[in-house]
């Protein structure tokens, strides 16, 4: 899991998704990346069951699959800042 979470772009995506589900366009605009690059990162996150996808017509919405991921990230950040 840490290998997947070790990428700054994936972290930025996850932190953005903590406020709720978003589509690729919203995520790409927020993290200032191309949609194709965001889609690639989301596929990695989906394959590792960190994000989930929900289709509504032609639009796919992404959300955190497990909010414990944010707890793990928070504890990691606290540990790094503590040392």
C-alpha positions as CSV (number, residue, x, y, z in Angstrom):
1,X,0.0,0.0,0.0
2,X,2.8,2.4,0.8
3,X,4.3,1.9,-2.6
4,X,1.0,3.0,-4.2
5,X,0.6,5.9,-1.8
6,X,4.3,7.0,-2.3
7,X,3.5,9.1,-5.4
8,X,2.7,12.8,-4.8
9,X,0.1,12.9,-7.6
10,X,-1.8,9.9,-6.1
11,X,-1.7,11.6,-2.7
12,X,-3.1,14.8,-4.1
13,X,-5.9,12.9,-5.7
14,X,-6.7,11.0,-2.5
15,X,-6.7,14.2,-0.4
16,X,-9.0,15.8,-2.9
17,X,-11.4,12.8,-2.8
18,X,-11.7,13.0,1.0
19,X,-14.4,15.6,0.5
20,X,-16.5,13.2,-1.6
21,X,-16.8,11.6,-5.0
22,X,-15.6,13.4,-8.0
23,X,-15.3,12.7,-11.8
24,X,-12.0,12.7,-13.7
25,X,-12.5,16.2,-15.1
26,X,-12.9,17.7,-11.6
27,X,-9.9,15.7,-10.3
28,X,-7.7,16.7,-13.3
29,X,-8.6,20.4,-12.9
30,X,-7.9,20.3,-9.1
31,X,-4.5,18.6,-9.3
32,X,-3.6,20.4,-12.6
33,X,-2.9,17.2,-14.6
34,X,-4.0,15.9,-17.9
35,X,-7.1,13.7,-17.7
36,X,-5.2,10.8,-19.2
37,X,-2.6,11.0,-16.5
38,X,-5.3,11.2,-13.8
39,X,-7.1,8.2,-15.3
40,X,-3.8,6.2,-15.2
41,X,-3.3,7.1,-11.5
42,X,-7.0,6.3,-10.7
43,X,-6.6,2.9,-12.3
44,X,-3.6,2.1,-10.0
45,X,-5.6,3.2,-7.0
46,X,-8.7,1.2,-8.1
47,X,-6.5,-1.9,-8.8
48,X,-5.3,-1.6,-5.2
49,X,-8.8,-1.1,-3.8
50,X,-8.0,2.4,-2.5
51,X,-10.6,4.1,-4.6
52,X,-14.0,2.9,-5.9
53,X,-15.8,3.9,-9.1
54,X,-19.5,4.5,-9.7
55,X,-20.9,5.0,-13.2
56,X,-23.8,7.4,-13.7
57,X,-24.6,7.3,-17.4
58,X,-21.4,8.3,-19.3
59,X,-19.7,9.8,-16.2
60,X,-17.7,7.8,-13.8
61,X,-17.4,9.1,-10.2
62,X,-14.5,8.2,-8.0
63,X,-14.4,8.1,-4.2
64,X,-12.3,6.6,-1.5
65,X,-13.0,2.9,-1.1
66,X,-11.9,2.9,2.5
67,X,-11.6,6.0,4.7
68,X,-8.9,4.2,6.8
69,X,-6.5,5.2,4.0
70,X,-6.8,8.7,5.2
71,X,-6.1,7.6,8.8
72,X,-2.9,5.8,7.6
73,X,-1.8,8.9,5.7
74,X,-2.5,11.2,8.7
75,X,-0.5,8.9,11.0
76,X,2.4,8.8,8.5
77,X,2.5,12.6,8.2
78,X,2.4,13.0,12.0
79,X,5.2,10.5,12.4
80,X,7.4,12.2,9.7
81,X,6.8,15.7,11.2
82,X,7.5,14.4,14.7
83,X,11.0,13.2,13.9
